[in-house]
């Protein structure tokens, strides 16, 4: 088993920004549509491919009643430009 030497930095967990709180997926999806994302393709009930000019396509893979936590909201925000004020 390999151990980290004192000269190597320790990996730390990323804490979510304090502005994000858990939210239902349907609210997040509605907010994405409000800020300019459009539905490009839907497969089943949960996988939606969204598109927006100037951004790479984003796959939103949540059921409407799923609760999205702060860490995942931060990841969605990074990939889509979503802000807490948009919710």
Backbone atoms as SQL, in Angstrom:
CREATE TABLE atoms (id INTEGER PRIMARY KEY, chain TEXT, resi INTEGER, resn TEXT, atom TEXT, x REAL, y REAL, z REAL);
INSERT INTO atoms VALUES
  (1, 'A', 1, 'UNK', 'N', 0.846, -1.193, 0.000),
  (2, 'A', 1, 'UNK', 'CA', 0.000, 0.000, 0.000),
  (3, 'A', 1, 'UNK', 'C', 0.880, 1.241, 0.000),
  (4, 'A', 2, 'UNK', 'N', 0.552, 2.141, -0.859),
  (5, 'A', 2, 'UNK', 'CA', 1.333, 3.357, -1.006),
  (6, 'A', 2, 'UNK', 'C', 0.741, 4.467, -0.151),
  (7, 'A', 3, 'UNK', 'N', 1.588, 5.162, 0.563),
  (8, 'A', 3, 'UNK', 'CA', 1.121, 6.276, 1.394),
  (9, 'A', 3, 'UNK', 'C', 1.671, 7.580, 0.841),
  (10, 'A', 4, 'UNK', 'N', 0.969, 8.638, 1.091),
  (11, 'A', 4, 'UNK', 'CA', 1.393, 9.953, 0.617),
  (12, 'A', 4, 'UNK', 'C', 2.553, 10.448, 1.466),
  (13, 'A', 5, 'UNK', 'N', 3.543, 10.998, 0.795),
  (14, 'A', 5, 'UNK', 'CA', 4.665, 11.567, 1.534),
  (15, 'A', 5, 'UNK', 'C', 4.276, 12.965, 2.011),
  (16, 'A', 6, 'UNK', 'N', 4.973, 13.476, 3.023),
  (17, 'A', 6, 'UNK', 'CA', 4.630, 14.809, 3.543),
  (18, 'A', 6, 'UNK', 'C', 4.749, 15.922, 2.505),
  (19, 'A', 7, 'UNK', 'N', 5.546, 15.703, 1.445),
  (20, 'A', 7, 'UNK', 'CA', 5.704, 16.757, 0.442),
  (21, 'A', 7, 'UNK', 'C', 4.526, 16.809, -0.535),
  (22, 'A', 8, 'UNK', 'N', 3.723, 15.744, -0.595),
  (23, 'A', 8, 'UNK', 'CA', 2.582, 15.735, -1.496),
  (24, 'A', 8, 'UNK', 'C', 1.364, 16.347, -0.810),
  (25, 'A', 9, 'UNK', 'N', 0.619, 17.193, -1.526),
  (26, 'A', 9, 'UNK', 'CA', -0.573, 17.783, -0.899),
  (27, 'A', 9, 'UNK', 'C', -1.648, 16.719, -0.693),
  (28, 'A', 10, 'UNK', 'N', -2.414, 16.878, 0.330),
  (29, 'A', 10, 'UNK', 'CA', -3.530, 15.969, 0.614),
  (30, 'A', 10, 'UNK', 'C', -4.739, 16.360, -0.203),
  (31, 'A', 11, 'UNK', 'N', -5.458, 15.375, -0.667),
  (32, 'A', 11, 'UNK', 'CA', -6.698, 15.649, -1.385),
  (33, 'A', 11, 'UNK', 'C', -7.783, 15.967, -0.367),
  (34, 'A', 12, 'UNK', 'N', -8.506, 17.026, -0.608),
  (35, 'A', 12, 'UNK', 'CA', -9.588, 17.398, 0.291),
  (36, 'A', 12, 'UNK', 'C', -10.897, 17.359, -0.474),
  (37, 'A', 13, 'UNK', 'N', -11.970, 17.195, 0.245),
  (38, 'A', 13, 'UNK', 'CA', -13.271, 17.189, -0.409),
  (39, 'A', 13, 'UNK', 'C', -13.690, 18.624, -0.697),
  (40, 'A', 14, 'UNK', 'N', -14.438, 18.777, -1.752),
  (41, 'A', 14, 'UNK', 'CA', -14.918, 20.093, -2.159),
  (42, 'A', 14, 'UNK', 'C', -16.243, 20.365, -1.458),
  (43, 'A', 15, 'UNK', 'N', -16.302, 21.422, -0.694),
  (44, 'A', 15, 'UNK', 'CA', -17.539, 21.783, -0.021),
  (45, 'A', 15, 'UNK', 'C', -18.394, 22.630, -0.943),
  (46, 'A', 16, 'UNK', 'N', -19.700, 22.436, -0.925),
  (47, 'A', 16, 'UNK', 'CA', -20.566, 23.224, -1.796),
  (48, 'A', 16, 'UNK', 'C', -20.616, 24.677, -1.356),
  (49, 'A', 17, 'UNK', 'N', -20.840, 25.577, -2.292),
  (50, 'A', 17, 'UNK', 'CA', -21.003, 26.970, -1.906),
  (51, 'A', 17, 'UNK', 'C', -22.204, 27.118, -0.972),
  (52, 'A', 18, 'UNK', 'N', -22.159, 28.042, -0.039),
  (53, 'A', 18, 'UNK', 'CA', -23.245, 28.168, 0.933),
  (54, 'A', 18, 'UNK', 'C', -24.572, 28.609, 0.317),
  (55, 'A', 19, 'UNK', 'N', -24.548, 29.142, -0.894),
  (56, 'A', 19, 'UNK', 'CA', -25.778, 29.629, -1.525),
  (57, 'A', 19, 'UNK', 'C', -26.684, 28.515, -2.033),
  (58, 'A', 20, 'UNK', 'N', -26.138, 27.339, -2.262),
  (59, 'A', 20, 'UNK', 'CA', -26.920, 26.240, -2.826),
  (60, 'A', 20, 'UNK', 'C', -27.577, 25.433, -1.726),
  (61, 'A', 21, 'UNK', 'N', -28.830, 25.127, -1.900),
  (62, 'A', 21, 'UNK', 'CA', -29.528, 24.209, -0.993),
  (63, 'A', 21, 'UNK', 'C', -30.233, 23.170, -1.855),
  (64, 'A', 22, 'UNK', 'N', -30.550, 22.017, -1.283),
  (65, 'A', 22, 'UNK', 'CA', -31.178, 20.933, -2.034),
  (66, 'A', 22, 'UNK', 'C', -32.480, 21.422, -2.679),
  (67, 'A', 23, 'UNK', 'N', -32.694, 21.010, -3.913),
  (68, 'A', 23, 'UNK', 'CA', -33.836, 21.467, -4.701),
  (69, 'A', 23, 'UNK', 'C', -34.354, 20.315, -5.558),
  (70, 'A', 24, 'UNK', 'N', -35.655, 20.322, -5.810),
  (71, 'A', 24, 'UNK', 'CA', -36.216, 19.298, -6.684),
  (72, 'A', 24, 'UNK', 'C', -35.760, 19.522, -8.127),
  (73, 'A', 25, 'UNK', 'N', -35.565, 18.420, -8.830),
  (74, 'A', 25, 'UNK', 'CA', -35.057, 18.474, -10.200),
  (75, 'A', 25, 'UNK', 'C', -35.972, 19.269, -11.122),
  (76, 'A', 26, 'UNK', 'N', -37.279, 19.205, -10.892),
  (77, 'A', 26, 'UNK', 'CA', -38.183, 19.940, -11.796),
  (78, 'A', 26, 'UNK', 'C', -37.946, 21.447, -11.710),
  (79, 'A', 27, 'UNK', 'N', -37.578, 21.954, -10.524),
  (80, 'A', 27, 'UNK', 'CA', -37.278, 23.390, -10.381),
  (81, 'A', 27, 'UNK', 'C', -35.979, 23.751, -11.099),
  (82, 'A', 28, 'UNK', 'N', -34.995, 22.861, -11.010),
  (83, 'A', 28, 'UNK', 'CA', -33.720, 23.111, -11.674),
  (84, 'A', 28, 'UNK', 'C', -33.915, 23.094, -13.191),
  (85, 'A', 29, 'UNK', 'N', -34.659, 22.117, -13.684),
  (86, 'A', 29, 'UNK', 'CA', -34.921, 22.022, -15.122),
  (87, 'A', 29, 'UNK', 'C', -35.666, 23.267, -15.622),
  (88, 'A', 30, 'UNK', 'N', -36.662, 23.711, -14.890),
  (89, 'A', 30, 'UNK', 'CA', -37.406, 24.918, -15.271),
  (90, 'A', 30, 'UNK', 'C', -36.489, 26.141, -15.285),
  (91, 'A', 31, 'UNK', 'N', -35.581, 26.227, -14.324),
  (92, 'A', 31, 'UNK', 'CA', -34.642, 27.357, -14.276),
  (93, 'A', 31, 'UNK', 'C', -33.693, 27.318, -15.476),
  (94, 'A', 32, 'UNK', 'N', -33.252, 26.128, -15.873),
  (95, 'A', 32, 'UNK', 'CA', -32.389, 26.019, -17.048),
  (96, 'A', 32, 'UNK', 'C', -33.110, 26.490, -18.306),
  (97, 'A', 33, 'UNK', 'N', -34.382, 26.145, -18.431),
  (98, 'A', 33, 'UNK', 'CA', -35.156, 26.610, -19.587),
  (99, 'A', 33, 'UNK', 'C', -35.310, 28.127, -19.568),
  (100, 'A', 34, 'UNK', 'N', -35.495, 28.703, -18.372),
  (101, 'A', 34, 'UNK', 'CA', -35.639, 30.161, -18.252),
  (102, 'A', 34, 'UNK', 'C', -34.374, 30.909, -18.657),
  (103, 'A', 35, 'UNK', 'N', -33.202, 30.319, -18.393),
  (104, 'A', 35, 'UNK', 'CA', -31.958, 31.038, -18.709),
  (105, 'A', 35, 'UNK', 'C', -31.470, 30.767, -20.138),
  (106, 'A', 36, 'UNK', 'N', -32.279, 30.068, -20.935),
  (107, 'A', 36, 'UNK', 'CA', -31.956, 29.947, -22.344),
  (108, 'A', 36, 'UNK', 'C', -31.632, 28.557, -22.860),
  (109, 'A', 37, 'UNK', 'N', -31.641, 27.555, -22.005),
  (110, 'A', 37, 'UNK', 'CA', -31.419, 26.189, -22.471),
  (111, 'A', 37, 'UNK', 'C', -32.687, 25.690, -23.147),
  (112, 'A', 38, 'UNK', 'N', -32.524, 24.878, -24.193),
  (113, 'A', 38, 'UNK', 'CA', -33.659, 24.311, -24.916),
  (114, 'A', 38, 'UNK', 'C', -33.516, 22.794, -24.951),
  (115, 'A', 39, 'UNK', 'N', -34.653, 22.111, -24.968),
  (116, 'A', 39, 'UNK', 'CA', -34.662, 20.660, -25.066),
  (117, 'A', 39, 'UNK', 'C', -34.285, 20.265, -26.488),
  (118, 'A', 40, 'UNK', 'N', -33.221, 19.481, -26.607),
  (119, 'A', 40, 'UNK', 'CA', -32.772, 19.014, -27.911),
  (120, 'A', 40, 'UNK', 'C', -33.268, 17.603, -28.171),
  (121, 'A', 41, 'UNK', 'N', -33.247, 16.774, -27.127),
  (122, 'A', 41, 'UNK', 'CA', -33.663, 15.387, -27.267),
  (123, 'A', 41, 'UNK', 'C', -34.008, 14.835, -25.894),
  (124, 'A', 42, 'UNK', 'N', -34.983, 13.948, -25.838),
  (125, 'A', 42, 'UNK', 'CA', -35.352, 13.305, -24.577),
  (126, 'A', 42, 'UNK', 'C', -35.423, 11.809, -24.789),
  (127, 'A', 43, 'UNK', 'N', -34.814, 11.067, -23.863),
  (128, 'A', 43, 'UNK', 'CA', -34.836, 9.611, -23.924),
  (129, 'A', 43, 'UNK', 'C', -35.444, 9.121, -22.615),
  (130, 'A', 44, 'UNK', 'N', -36.620, 8.538, -22.693),
  (131, 'A', 44, 'UNK', 'CA', -37.305, 8.096, -21.480),
  (132, 'A', 44, 'UNK', 'C', -37.859, 9.280, -20.712),
  (133, 'A', 45, 'UNK', 'N', -37.974, 9.103, -19.403),
  (134, 'A', 45, 'UNK', 'CA', -38.551, 10.174, -18.584),
  (135, 'A', 45, 'UNK', 'C', -37.514, 11.022, -17.880),
  (136, 'A', 46, 'UNK', 'N', -36.262, 10.562, -17.844),
  (137, 'A', 46, 'UNK', 'CA', -35.301, 11.310, -17.042),
  (138, 'A', 46, 'UNK', 'C', -34.125, 11.885, -17.826),
  (139, 'A', 47, 'UNK', 'N', -33.745, 11.297, -18.933),
  (140, 'A', 47, 'UNK', 'CA', -32.570, 11.776, -19.653),
  (141, 'A', 47, 'UNK', 'C', -32.971, 12.793, -20.716),
  (142, 'A', 48, 'UNK', 'N', -32.558, 14.032, -20.484),
  (143, 'A', 48, 'UNK', 'CA', -32.865, 15.116, -21.418),
  (144, 'A', 48, 'UNK', 'C', -31.562, 15.749, -21.884),
  (145, 'A', 49, 'UNK', 'N', -31.409, 15.876, -23.186),
  (146, 'A', 49, 'UNK', 'CA', -30.238, 16.548, -23.751),
  (147, 'A', 49, 'UNK', 'C', -30.642, 17.987, -24.002),
  (148, 'A', 50, 'UNK', 'N', -29.930, 18.923, -23.368),
  (149, 'A', 50, 'UNK', 'CA', -30.237, 20.342, -23.497),
  (150, 'A', 50, 'UNK', 'C', -29.172, 21.025, -24.342),
  (151, 'A', 51, 'UNK', 'N', -29.563, 22.053, -25.037),
  (152, 'A', 51, 'UNK', 'CA', -28.630, 22.797, -25.872),
  (153, 'A', 51, 'UNK', 'C', -28.816, 24.294, -25.641),
  (154, 'A', 52, 'UNK', 'N', -27.717, 25.029, -25.814),
  (155, 'A', 52, 'UNK', 'CA', -27.736, 26.492, -25.675),
  (156, 'A', 52, 'UNK', 'C', -26.585, 27.040, -26.502),
  (157, 'A', 53, 'UNK', 'N', -26.819, 28.109, -27.230),
  (158, 'A', 53, 'UNK', 'CA', -25.769, 28.702, -28.061),
  (159, 'A', 53, 'UNK', 'C', -24.584, 29.109, -27.197),
  (160, 'A', 54, 'UNK', 'N', -23.388, 28.745, -27.665),
  (161, 'A', 54, 'UNK', 'CA', -22.174, 29.116, -26.959),
  (162, 'A', 54, 'UNK', 'C', -21.772, 28.155, -25.848),
  (163, 'A', 55, 'UNK', 'N', -22.547, 27.112, -25.612),
  (164, 'A', 55, 'UNK', 'CA', -22.265, 26.135, -24.560),
  (165, 'A', 55, 'UNK', 'C', -22.292, 24.736, -25.160),
  (166, 'A', 56, 'UNK', 'N', -21.486, 23.817, -24.609),
  (167, 'A', 56, 'UNK', 'CA', -21.626, 22.423, -25.062),
  (168, 'A', 56, 'UNK', 'C', -22.955, 21.851, -24.564),
  (169, 'A', 57, 'UNK', 'N', -23.500, 20.889, -25.289),
  (170, 'A', 57, 'UNK', 'CA', -24.758, 20.255, -24.875),
  (171, 'A', 57, 'UNK', 'C', -24.613, 19.677, -23.473),
  (172, 'A', 58, 'UNK', 'N', -25.715, 19.669, -22.735),
  (173, 'A', 58, 'UNK', 'CA', -25.712, 19.176, -21.357),
  (174, 'A', 58, 'UNK', 'C', -26.797, 18.122, -21.200),
  (175, 'A', 59, 'UNK', 'N', -26.454, 16.994, -20.597),
  (176, 'A', 59, 'UNK', 'CA', -27.428, 15.943, -20.329),
  (177, 'A', 59, 'UNK', 'C', -27.952, 16.106, -18.916),
  (178, 'A', 60, 'UNK', 'N', -29.221, 16.388, -18.799),
  (179, 'A', 60, 'UNK', 'CA', -29.891, 16.526, -17.502),
  (180, 'A', 60, 'UNK', 'C', -30.574, 15.197, -17.232),
  (181, 'A', 61, 'UNK', 'N', -30.029, 14.399, -16.314),
  (182, 'A', 61, 'UNK', 'CA', -30.488, 13.020, -16.111),
  (183, 'A', 61, 'UNK', 'C', -31.094, 12.833, -14.719),
  (184, 'A', 62, 'UNK', 'N', -32.204, 13.501, -14.479),
  (185, 'A', 62, 'UNK', 'CA', -32.900, 13.401, -13.197),
  (186, 'A', 62, 'UNK', 'C', -34.396, 13.279, -13.445),
  (187, 'A', 63, 'UNK', 'N', -35.064, 12.506, -12.625),
  (188, 'A', 63, 'UNK', 'CA', -36.522, 12.484, -12.636),
  (189, 'A', 63, 'UNK', 'C', -37.018, 13.757, -11.967),
  (190, 'A', 64, 'UNK', 'N', -38.224, 14.210, -12.320),
  (191, 'A', 64, 'UNK', 'CA', -38.750, 15.476, -11.799),
  (192, 'A', 64, 'UNK', 'C', -38.787, 15.535, -10.280),
  (193, 'A', 65, 'UNK', 'N', -39.076, 14.433, -9.627),
  (194, 'A', 65, 'UNK', 'CA', -39.202, 14.448, -8.164),
  (195, 'A', 65, 'UNK', 'C', -37.885, 14.180, -7.436),
  (196, 'A', 66, 'UNK', 'N', -36.809, 13.933, -8.171),
  (197, 'A', 66, 'UNK', 'CA', -35.511, 13.717, -7.534),
  (198, 'A', 66, 'UNK', 'C', -35.070, 14.988, -6.819),
  (199, 'A', 67, 'UNK', 'N', -34.409, 14.806, -5.688),
  (200, 'A', 67, 'UNK', 'CA', -33.847, 15.938, -4.974),
  (201, 'A', 67, 'UNK', 'C', -32.380, 16.047, -5.355),
  (202, 'A', 68, 'UNK', 'N', -31.979, 17.216, -5.796),
  (203, 'A', 68, 'UNK', 'CA', -30.591, 17.465, -6.184),
  (204, 'A', 68, 'UNK', 'C', -29.927, 18.232, -5.046),
  (205, 'A', 69, 'UNK', 'N', -28.853, 17.673, -4.533),
  (206, 'A', 69, 'UNK', 'CA', -28.145, 18.266, -3.403),
  (207, 'A', 69, 'UNK', 'C', -27.220, 19.401, -3.814),
  (208, 'A', 70, 'UNK', 'N', -26.634, 20.073, -2.826),
  (209, 'A', 70, 'UNK', 'CA', -25.790, 21.243, -3.085),
  (210, 'A', 70, 'UNK', 'C', -24.565, 20.952, -3.944),
  (211, 'A', 71, 'UNK', 'N', -23.920, 19.815, -3.738),
  (212, 'A', 71, 'UNK', 'CA', -22.722, 19.506, -4.515),
  (213, 'A', 71, 'UNK', 'C', -23.077, 19.310, -5.979),
  (214, 'A', 72, 'UNK', 'N', -24.134, 18.553, -6.247),
  (215, 'A', 72, 'UNK', 'CA', -24.547, 18.325, -7.636),
  (216, 'A', 72, 'UNK', 'C', -25.035, 19.621, -8.269),
  (217, 'A', 73, 'UNK', 'N', -25.714, 20.462, -7.508),
  (218, 'A', 73, 'UNK', 'CA', -26.137, 21.764, -8.038),
  (219, 'A', 73, 'UNK', 'C', -24.930, 22.600, -8.444),
  (220, 'A', 74, 'UNK', 'N', -23.871, 22.528, -7.666),
  (221, 'A', 74, 'UNK', 'CA', -22.639, 23.233, -8.021),
  (222, 'A', 74, 'UNK', 'C', -22.052, 22.729, -9.326),
  (223, 'A', 75, 'UNK', 'N', -22.104, 21.416, -9.528),
  (224, 'A', 75, 'UNK', 'CA', -21.608, 20.842, -10.781),
  (225, 'A', 75, 'UNK', 'C', -22.478, 21.258, -11.964),
  (226, 'A', 76, 'UNK', 'N', -23.791, 21.242, -11.766),
  (227, 'A', 76, 'UNK', 'CA', -24.698, 21.677, -12.828),
  (228, 'A', 76, 'UNK', 'C', -24.435, 23.147, -13.159),
  (229, 'A', 77, 'UNK', 'N', -24.237, 23.958, -12.131),
  (230, 'A', 77, 'UNK', 'CA', -23.974, 25.382, -12.335),
  (231, 'A', 77, 'UNK', 'C', -22.694, 25.595, -13.126),
  (232, 'A', 78, 'UNK', 'N', -21.674, 24.825, -12.808),
  (233, 'A', 78, 'UNK', 'CA', -20.396, 24.947, -13.515),
  (234, 'A', 78, 'UNK', 'C', -20.574, 24.638, -15.009),
  (235, 'A', 79, 'UNK', 'N', -21.393, 23.649, -15.313),
  (236, 'A', 79, 'UNK', 'CA', -21.555, 23.201, -16.692),
  (237, 'A', 79, 'UNK', 'C', -22.603, 23.984, -17.485),
  (238, 'A', 80, 'UNK', 'N', -23.507, 24.715, -16.792),
  (239, 'A', 80, 'UNK', 'CA', -24.617, 25.364, -17.486),
  (240, 'A', 80, 'UNK', 'C', -24.717, 26.871, -17.265),
  (241, 'A', 81, 'UNK', 'N', -24.008, 27.407, -16.288),
  (242, 'A', 81, 'UNK', 'CA', -24.117, 28.832, -15.996),
  (243, 'A', 81, 'UNK', 'C', -25.253, 29.177, -15.050),
  (244, 'A', 82, 'UNK', 'N', -25.870, 28.167, -14.460),
  (245, 'A', 82, 'UNK', 'CA', -26.972, 28.375, -13.511),
  (246, 'A', 82, 'UNK', 'C', -26.452, 29.064, -12.252),
  (247, 'A', 83, 'UNK', 'N', -27.224, 29.980, -11.686),
  (248, 'A', 83, 'UNK', 'CA', -26.867, 30.636, -10.432),
  (249, 'A', 83, 'UNK', 'C', -27.982, 30.404, -9.411),
  (250, 'A', 84, 'UNK', 'N', -27.691, 30.553, -8.117),
  (251, 'A', 84, 'UNK', 'CA', -28.738, 30.384, -7.110),
  (252, 'A', 84, 'UNK', 'C', -29.922, 31.330, -7.326),
  (253, 'A', 85, 'UNK', 'N', -29.676, 32.512, -7.876),
  (254, 'A', 85, 'UNK', 'CA', -30.766, 33.470, -8.118),
  (255, 'A', 85, 'UNK', 'C', -31.713, 32.988, -9.217),
  (256, 'A', 86, 'UNK', 'N', -31.223, 32.108, -10.107),
  (257, 'A', 86, 'UNK', 'CA', -32.071, 31.586, -11.180),
  (258, 'A', 86, 'UNK', 'C', -33.145, 30.650, -10.653),
  (259, 'A', 87, 'UNK', 'N', -32.893, 30.043, -9.507),
  (260, 'A', 87, 'UNK', 'CA', -33.885, 29.136, -8.930),
  (261, 'A', 87, 'UNK', 'C', -34.942, 29.952, -8.243);
